[in-house]
Amino acid sequence: MSLIIPDDFLQAAKITEEELKLEIAILLYQQKKISIAKARFFAGKNVLQFQKELANRGISLDYEPEDQQADIETLRRLGQW
């Protein structure tokens, strides 16, 4: 599924497409609708970048075992594990 966000919406909100994706990812993560792994992937952030963004906002990590497994698989795929 694709979602088209009109440019005038982004301009009215004074936000970039990347910033909006980050906001959506964080909101869904906080509502426990998606895992941290899915949230950071959607936002286009690596683990540390996303965790830093959460820390800057005072949002605690809810790191589930499946999140850890997803991160391990990503690191293996990238050849960093």
N, C-alpha and C positions, 0 to 999 in steps of 0.2 A: 504494500500500500504506500502510496506517496501522498504527501500533504503539501499543498502549495500555499505559501504565506505571501500575500501581496506585499510588494515593496512599500506601499503607503502605510501598511500596518506596522512594519518595522520602523519606518521613519517616524510615525506618530508615537511609537513606544520608545524611540531613541535607543534602539538596540540593533545589534547586528544579527545575522542568521546564526553565527557561531554562539553568540551570547544567549540567544533564545533557546538553542539546543541544550546549552548547559543548564539554563533555568528549568527547562522541562525535565531533563534528566535528574536534577536535584530534587525537584518537586515529587516526581514519581518514586524516587529512592526514599525520600522522607515519609511518603505515604505507604511504604513497604509494598509497592506494586511491582517494582523491579529490583533486581539485585544490584549490588554495587558494580559488579562486572558488566552487566548490561547497561547501567547508567553511564559508566565512564566510556564504554565503547560508543554509545549513542552520542555522547558529548565530544567524542574525538580526543579524549584525554588518556594519558597513561595512568597507571596506578598512583604514582606519587603526585602527579598534577591534580588528579581528582580528589585524592585525600587531602591535599593542601587546600583546595578550594572549599571542601567541607569544613576543615579546621578553621579557615578564615571566617567562615560563617557561624562557627560555634556548633556545628552539627556533628554529633558523635557517630562513630562507625558502628554499623550493624553487620559485622562480617560473619557471614554464614559459611558452613563447610563447603557448600556448592560454589560460593564465591572464590574461596581459596583454590578449589579444584580448577575452576575456570581460569584463574590467574596463572596457575601452574601450567595448564595446557597452553595458554598464550605464550608464556615464557619459553616453553619447549618448542613451540612452533617458530618462535623468533630466534631459537638457538641460544638462549640465554639461561638455560637451566641444565 
